[in-house]
Amino acid sequence: MSLMRISLQLALNPGADAVSGQGYTLIAPLAADGRLDVEGWRENRKDCRVFRLHPDPAQRADGWLTHRGNNWFFRYDEEEEGDDESVHRLGDHIFREGEYITVAYHGETPLTYKVVDIASI
């Protein structure tokens, strides 16, 4: 199973404290239907990564895509990065360009991101 690079860009979030240039890049396996592949993740766990993008360098981070129970998380290894970022029903999302997902950044108001690119790596 090959890993995919999934690029997420901040979508319009009226009333939210968000800035242009926020986003995420995920390295993860996708099943044929476009959903995250749990078995592929288990086989490639150490290579499944997440990169938080932000215009403020202090807000950028890199970590791992993790799975516990039925939930997926963005896990960072730096203490100052805080708790894992939960992603609302990430396992149910179909990753296709133009689709949307919601990420809860450090317990703040969840923000919506748009899938802008998916490519094999």
N, C-alpha and C positions, 0 to 999 in steps of 0.2 A: 504494500500500500504506500503510495507516495503522499508526502505531506504537501499541504497547500499554504500559500501566503494569502491571508485574508485581510484586506485593508478596510478599516472603518473610519468614517469621517463624521464629526459632529454634525447633526442635523439641526434644523430650526427647532429651538426649545424656548418658546415664548415665556418670559418671566423668570427664566432660570439664570443663575450666575454662571454663564459660560462664555468662552472666548473663541474666536475663530482660530483654527489651527489645532484644536484638540482632536484626538483620535486614538486609534489602537491599530496595531498590526498583530495578527495572530498567525502562528505557525501550528497547523493542526491537520489531522486526517479527516476527510469528509467521505461519507458513504455516497453511493450512487444517487440518492435522493437529495443530496445537499446538506444533510444533517451531520453533526459531529459523530464520528465513528468511535465508540467506546473501546472496542477491541483494538482498533488501530492506535488509539491513544495509549492503551496498555502496552502495546508492542513498541511504541516510540515515545514513551513518557518523557524521557530526558530531553528530547528534541522538540517537544510541544511548548512553545514559548509565547509570551505576550510582551508587547512593547507599548507603553503608554506614551503618546506623543502630545506635546504641549509647547506653545511658544515660550513659556517660562522654563528654562532648563531645570529649575528646582522641582518642577512638577513632573518631569519625565522619569520614567522608571522602566526596568525590564524585569521579567520574572517568568513564571511557568503557568501554563494552563493546567489546572488540577480538577479532579473529579472526586466527589464524595457522595455516596448514596445516589440520589437522582439529580444532584446539583453540580454545576460547574462553577469554578472560581478563577479569578486572576490572583495568583500568589506572588508576592514580592519578598525578597530575602532581606531587605534593609528594614531595620526596626522603625525608622522614621516614616516608612511607607504605610504603616498602620495595618489594620486588619485586611484580610483578603477582600477583594472587590467581588461582590456577588453579581451575577448576570441573570436577570429575570428569564427563567425558562430557556436558558441557552441551548440545552439539549433538544428542545422542541423547534428551535429556529431552523429554517431552511436558508442556507447561505447561498444567495444568488445576488448578483449586482442589482441594486435598487431596493433590496429588502432592508428592514430596520431591526435593530436590537436595542435593548435598554440596559445600561450599566449603572450600578450604584457606587459612585466614587467616594470612598471613605465615609460612608454613612450619610452623605449629603443627598440632596434631591437627585433621584435618578435622572440621567440624561439619555436621550435617544441618539443613536448613531446609525448612519446609513452605510451599507456595504457598497463600496465604490470600486473594488477590484478583487478578483480571485485569480491566482496564478499558481501553477505547479512550481515546486522548487527542486 
